[in-house]
Amino acid sequence: MTRSRDIFLTALAPAVWGSTYLVTTEFLPAGVPLTLAVLRALPAGVLLLAVTRRVPRGIWLWRSVLLGMLNFAIFWALLFVSAYRLPGGVAATVGSVQALLVILLARGLLGTPLRARAILAALAGILGVALLLLGPDAALDPIGIAAGLGGAASMAAGTVLSRKWHPPVPALTFTAWQLTAGGLLLLPFALFIEPALPSLTMANVAGLVWLGLIGAAFTYWLWFRGVARLEPSALSMLGMMSPVTAVVLGWLWLGQTLSTVQLIGAVVVLGSVWAGQRVATGTAPTKRNETPVSARLMQEQADG
């Protein structure tokens, strides 16, 4: 029951991330993607820092900066480049390669054994996303493809390193450190590259609140909680829930139609997610760090 709950809670994160495209296009101003990324990450990170009242020290200062760069700054920047240069279906299909990259990186950085069934599940998931999202207007822009692969590799590396390093703090604090670092790294690029943010409407504010509080603070807390508890291959497959949510919201909110091929793709994606969890069933999940406070303080002093 505990593992099922961990899977469900972790899957909520990419399911909510699937709303990002709808919220961005329907509720937020256009032409300032990096500024929106900063407004999504930095206020959420500062808010969580105020709640947790802990800042990284010693070795965890540079680790938080690196992870914030991989999981947020680089990932979100390349994601926007990919989204602008590729049709949405192509960008999402390229991004779905992240599941396979996590499996391969986990082998190199964590020593996790390569399982043929896990690789097949990841490949099936990529195929399902392609069926779900690719259309006749699909175009292959080299820069967009490179950005999509780079973004997928960046978050895959951030996910595996987050698992490898085992932070001596709860997932909420760990999320606060990374969101703040990622937002600060993006801030100078947003200030010097993009035009000034236009006056915000109530709809704009509502969209930013959703992406910041729910789409960043809450969901990334769930995600990093899952990073510590689930095997990397199982975790990576849950990311496939994002495009499924995006298509369902497009159908419900925007009145978009669903073809038979898309329905087949959705079934393939959900089946690959289920198969990815079954592959990892025999592996005991890593428990959340329960180091006593005194031991954590000794560790931090040694790191610093």
C-alpha positions in Angstrom: 0.0 0.0 0.0 2.8 2.4 0.8 4.5 1.9 -2.6 1.1 2.4 -4.4 0.6 5.6 -2.5 4.1 6.8 -3.4 3.5 6.1 -7.0 0.1 7.9 -7.0 1.4 11.0 -5.3 4.5 11.1 -7.5 2.4 10.7 -10.6 0.3 13.7 -9.6 3.3 15.9 -10.4 3.7 15.2 -14.1 -0.1 15.0 -14.4 -0.3 18.6 -13.2 2.6 19.7 -15.3 0.5 18.6 -18.3 -1.6 21.7 -17.6 1.4 24.0 -18.3 0.7 24.4 -22.0 -3.0 25.2 -21.5 -2.3 27.7 -18.7 0.6 29.4 -20.6 -1.4 29.8 -23.8 -4.7 30.8 -22.3 -3.8 32.8 -19.2 -0.3 34.2 -19.5 1.3 37.0 -21.7 3.2 35.8 -24.7 6.8 36.6 -25.7 8.5 36.5 -22.3 9.1 32.7 -21.6 12.2 33.2 -19.4 10.5 35.9 -17.3 7.5 33.6 -16.8 9.9 30.8 -15.8 11.5 33.1 -13.2 8.1 34.1 -11.8 7.2 30.4 -11.6 10.3 29.3 -9.8 11.7 32.1 -7.7 8.6 33.2 -5.7 7.7 29.6 -5.0 11.3 28.9 -3.9 11.4 31.9 -1.6 8.0 31.0 -0.1 9.2 27.5 0.7 12.4 28.8 2.2 10.3 31.0 4.5 8.3 28.0 5.5 11.2 25.6 6.0 13.6 28.2 7.4 16.7 26.3 6.3 19.3 27.3 3.7 21.9 25.1 2.1 25.4 25.1 3.6 28.7 23.6 2.9 28.6 21.0 0.1 24.9 21.4 -0.3 25.2 25.0 -1.4 26.9 24.1 -4.7 24.9 20.9 -5.1 21.6 22.9 -4.8 22.9 25.4 -7.4 23.9 22.5 -9.8 20.5 20.7 -9.3 18.6 23.9 -9.6 20.4 24.6 -12.9 19.7 21.0 -14.2 16.1 20.6 -13.0 14.9 24.1 -13.6 17.2 26.7 -15.3 18.6 24.7 -18.2 15.5 22.4 -18.5 13.0 25.2 -18.7 15.1 27.4 -21.0 15.6 24.6 -23.5 12.0 23.5 -23.1 10.9 26.9 -24.3 13.3 26.9 -27.2 12.0 23.4 -28.2 8.4 24.5 -27.9 8.9 27.6 -30.0 10.8 25.9 -32.8 8.8 22.6 -33.0 5.2 21.7 -33.2 3.9 20.7 -29.8 3.6 17.0 -30.6 7.2 16.8 -31.9 8.5 18.7 -28.8 6.7 16.4 -26.4 7.8 13.3 -28.2 11.4 14.4 -28.1 11.0 15.3 -24.4 9.7 11.8 -23.6 13.1 10.4 -24.3 13.9 11.6 -20.8 12.5 8.3 -19.4 15.1 6.3 -21.4 17.9 8.7 -20.4 17.1 8.3 -16.7 17.4 4.5 -17.0 20.8 4.8 -18.7 22.1 7.5 -16.4 21.0 5.5 -13.4 23.1 2.6 -14.6 26.2 4.8 -14.8 25.7 7.0 -11.7 23.9 4.6 -9.4 24.9 1.2 -10.6 21.2 0.3 -11.2 21.0 -2.8 -13.4 19.7 -2.4 -17.0 16.5 -4.3 -17.4 15.3 -5.1 -20.9 11.6 -4.7 -19.8 12.3 -1.2 -18.4 13.9 -0.2 -21.7 11.0 -1.7 -23.7 8.5 0.1 -21.5 10.3 3.4 -22.1 10.4 2.8 -25.8 6.7 1.9 -25.8 6.0 5.1 -23.9 7.8 7.2 -26.5 5.8 5.5 -29.3 2.6 6.1 -27.3 3.4 9.8 -27.0 4.2 10.0 -30.7 0.8 8.4 -31.5 -0.9 10.7 -29.0 0.6 14.0 -30.2 2.2 13.8 -33.6 0.2 15.1 -36.5 0.6 15.6 -40.3 2.1 19.1 -39.6 5.1 17.6 -37.7 8.3 19.3 -38.8 11.9 18.5 -37.7 13.9 21.7 -36.9 17.5 20.7 -35.9 17.8 23.4 -33.3 14.5 22.5 -31.8 15.3 18.8 -31.7 18.7 19.6 -30.1 17.0 21.8 -27.5 14.4 19.1 -26.7 17.0 16.4 -26.3 19.2 18.8 -24.2 16.3 19.6 -21.9 15.4 16.0 -21.5 19.0 15.1 -20.7 19.3 18.0 -18.2 16.3 17.0 -16.1 17.3 13.3 -16.4 20.7 14.1 -14.9 19.1 16.3 -12.2 16.7 13.5 -11.3 19.4 10.9 -11.0 21.8 13.1 -9.1 19.0 14.1 -6.7 18.6 10.4 -6.0 22.4 9.7 -5.7 23.2 12.5 -3.2 20.5 11.8 -0.6 19.9 15.3 0.9 20.0 15.4 4.7 16.7 17.5 4.7 13.0 16.7 4.0 11.8 16.9 0.4 10.1 20.2 0.9 13.3 21.9 2.0 15.2 20.3 -0.9 12.6 21.6 -3.3 12.9 25.1 -1.8 16.7 25.1 -2.4 16.4 24.0 -6.0 13.6 26.3 -7.0 15.3 29.3 -5.5 18.6 28.4 -7.2 17.0 27.8 -10.5 15.0 31.1 -10.4 18.1 33.1 -9.5 20.1 31.5 -12.3 17.3 32.4 -14.8 16.8 35.9 -13.5 19.7 37.7 -15.3 18.8 36.1 -18.7 15.2 37.2 -18.3 16.2 40.8 -17.4 18.7 41.3 -20.2 17.3 39.2 -23.1 13.5 39.7 -22.9 11.4 42.8 -23.0 9.7 44.2 -19.9 6.8 42.2 -18.5 3.5 43.8 -19.6 0.8 44.9 -17.1 -0.8 41.8 -15.7 -4.5 41.0 -15.8 -6.3 39.0 -13.1 -6.2 36.1 -15.5 -2.4 36.5 -15.8 -2.0 36.6 -12.0 -4.2 33.5 -11.6 -2.1 31.6 -14.2 1.1 32.5 -12.4 -0.3 31.5 -9.0 -1.3 28.2 -10.4 2.1 27.5 -12.1 4.0 28.8 -9.1 2.2 27.3 -6.1 0.7 24.2 -7.7 2.8 23.6 -10.8 6.1 24.3 -9.1 6.1 24.3 -5.2 3.6 21.6 -4.6 4.3 19.3 -7.6 8.1 19.4 -7.3 7.8 18.6 -3.6 5.9 15.5 -4.7 8.4 14.8 -7.4 11.5 15.0 -5.2 9.7 13.0 -2.5 9.2 10.3 -5.2 12.9 10.6 -6.3 13.9 9.4 -2.8 11.4 6.6 -2.6 11.0 5.0 -6.1 13.5 3.3 -8.4 14.7 5.6 -11.2 13.2 3.5 -14.0 9.8 3.5 -12.3 10.0 7.2 -11.5 11.0 8.2 -15.1 8.0 6.4 -16.6 5.6 8.5 -14.5 6.7 11.6 -16.5 4.7 10.1 -19.4 1.5 11.3 -17.6 2.2 14.9 -18.6 1.3 14.6 -22.3 -1.8 12.5 -21.5 -3.1 15.2 -19.2 -2.3 17.9 -21.8 -4.4 16.1 -24.4 -7.3 15.5 -22.0 -7.3 19.1 -21.0 -7.3 20.2 -24.6 -10.3 18.0 -25.2 -12.2 19.2 -22.1 -11.2 22.8 -22.1 -10.5 23.8 -25.7 -12.9 21.5 -27.4 -10.3 19.7 -29.4 -11.2 16.3 -30.9 -9.5 13.0 -30.2 -8.8 10.7 -33.1 -8.7 6.9 -32.9 -4.9 7.0 -33.2 -4.7 9.4 -30.3 -6.8 7.1 -28.1 -4.6 4.2 -29.0 -1.6 6.3 -28.1 -3.1 7.2 -24.7 -3.7 3.5 -24.0 -0.1 2.7 -25.0 1.3 5.4 -22.8 -0.7 4.3 -19.8 0.2 0.7 -20.4 3.9 1.6 -20.6 3.6 3.5 -17.3 2.0 0.5 -15.7 4.6 -1.8 -17.1 7.4 0.5 -15.8 6.0 0.2 -12.3 5.7 -3.6 -12.6 9.4 -3.9 -13.7 10.5 -2.2 -10.5 8.1 -4.1 -8.1 10.9 -6.4 -7.0 13.2 -3.6 -6.0 12.9 -2.2 -2.6 12.4 1.6 -2.7 14.9 3.8 -0.9 13.3 5.1 2.3 13.2 8.8 3.1 16.1 10.1 5.0 15.4 9.5 8.7 18.8 10.6 10.1 18.4 12.1 13.6 18.8 15.8 13.9 22.1 15.5 15.8 23.6 13.3 13.1 22.4 15.8 10.4 24.1 18.6 12.2 27.4 16.6 12.5 27.1 15.9 8.7 26.5 19.5 7.8 29.5 20.6 10.0 31.7 18.0 8.3 30.4 19.2 4.8 31.0 22.8 5.7 
